[in-house]
Amino acid sequence: MWVAILVLALGILALLGGVLLGGVFTIVLVPLALIGLGSGVVYAMWGRATQAGEGGAADGEHAPERPLPNTLPRDSGRAPTSPERLADARRVQQ
């Protein structure tokens, strides 16, 4: 997302610099905007190809086969992982 904002800002500066100031602004900012636009397109295409190659849904419309459970998972007997649960477990042991 930040690439699109950067490319948009460079594009606006290139247009304003080309129309109002010309010269160096056009020579520098137009190629920078084109490089940013090209890299954004390539990065987006690469990300979509990677997502589809890893088994992810490329269109974002994947629905789970079964509904999610509506009960909380039972305690598995493992050590507590949150700081609050760890402190509670230490209090019980004392």
N, C-alpha and C positions, 0 to 999 in steps of 0.2 A: 504494500500500500504506500509505503514511503517513497518508493521509486516513482509512482504515478504523480505524487505531489511534487517531487523534484523535477520531473520532466515537464509538468504543467508550468511550474515557475520558470524553468529555463525557456520554454516555448514562448511564454508571455514576454519575458525579457528580450528574447531574440526578435520577436515581432516589433516591440516598442523600440528596441535599439536599432533594428534595421530600417524602420520607417523614420524615426526621429534623428538618430545619430549616424547610422550607417557605419561603414568602415570596419574597424576592429571588432565591434560588437557583433556584427553579422558574421564575420569570419570565425569568431570564437564560439559564440553561443549556438548558432544553428547546428554545427557538427556535434557539439555536446548534447543538444536536445535529441538529435537523431541517434547518437550512441545510447543515450538513456532509454529512448523509446525501443530501440532494437534489443537492448539487454533485458528490458522488462518483458517484452514479448517472448524472447527465448527462455527466460527464467520461468514464465508462466507455463509455456509449453513443456518444459522439462519437468516441472512440478506435477503437471497433470499426467505425463507419461510415467513418472515414478509412482504416483498414486495408483494408477491403473495396473502397473506391473507388479505391485505388492499385494494385489488382491483387493484393494480398496475400490469403492464405487466411484467411478469417474463422474457420474452425473449427480451424486449426492442424494439419491432417492432409494437407498437401501433400507429395507425394513427388517427387523429381527424376525427369526422364524417363530419364536414363542414370546409371549408377553413377559415383561420384567416382573420379578416377584414383588409383592406388596408387603412382605414381612421383613423385619430386620434379620440379618444373618446371626446365627447362634455363635456364642463364644467358642473359639476353636481350641482353647487351652494354650495358645501361644502367649509369649510375653507381651504385656501391654505396650503399645507403640506410641501413644500420645503422652505428653508430659503429665497431664492430669491423671490418666489411668496408672502411670508409673508411680506417681506420688501416692495414689490410693492403695496400690499394691504394697508399697513400702510401709504404709501406716498399718495395714492389716498384719504384716509380718512382725511388727514391733510389739 
